[in-house]
Amino acid sequence: MKNRKIIIIGVIILIMVVASIITIVLLKSKKNNDETQLENDTQNNNQQISEQEKEIQEIEEQPEQTEEEKQEIDEIKTSIGATGDSSIYEVQDGYNDQKIVIVKPNVKYKVAFAGMMKKSKPTLEETDDIIQNQHPKYAGIWIYDDCRQKFLEMLKECTNSEYNIDENGYLKITNKNEQNELDKKLENAINGNRLYLINLSSICYIVDDITGEILDYNFEEMDEMQIYEYFEDNDRTLIFVNENTNGQLTNEEIINSLVNLI
């Protein structure tokens, strides 16, 4: 009887020891999993912050033209009948190695952006202030505030993933579902090093190459099937998208063409 009691006590002690070991192993495993998850979350957060902080180049002031450059520009302007201020032009090679002058892409970009933000025709003198105070500073896809909801609705018709637009106007992926080709291209642009600014508007402001005058330009009126008009400057692209006033285009046509551009 005494031996039996000793055996029972021994079994109980053994069970308690085994249970303690199992508990310790489980707790350690949970701790390791928690630490791994925390590390992964931290890495993801750091990655998101890193992506958000991909600053684009500042829009630089154009260097003043030398006397030789001014003289060359003035001579070419006279030969083609251009009358705009010489400071907005640059010399390029035309057909048959003939020199031509065009309005600098930097100037065209600033005028188009300033007109969009001002919602009216800007002057050349005020473009720099508007750029400095209102231009987005990070890479990705930025959507003009007046058309953000409509843009998301158009995307929903053509993509599989889910998107939103954050408080700063940048397009973000909220749920990555079986990505189609559009989703993949959008993700590359969202996480890329360029800035794409998108506005669903057929009206933009341009600088006439001959007169140097700033004009409002409705490209949809000129050609209903033209899906976009865009302006580039270094690592940024400003895209105006056909408003599709008469329903001449499908949302799929518009989004496909737009995404292929970026």
Secondary structure, DSSP 8 states (H G I E B T S, - for coil): -HHHHHHHHHHHHHHHHHHHHHHHHHHHHHHHHHHHHHHHHHHHHHHHHHHHT-B-----------HHHHHHHHHHHHHHT--S-GGGEEEEE-GGG-EEEEE-HHHHHHHHHHHHHHTS---HHHHHHHHHHHS--BSEEEE-GGGHHHHHHHHHHH-SSEEEE-TTSBEEEEE--S--HHHHHHHHHHTSSSEEEEE--SEEEEE-TTT--EEEEEHHHH-TT--EEEEEETTEEEEEE---TT--S-HHHHHHHHHHH-
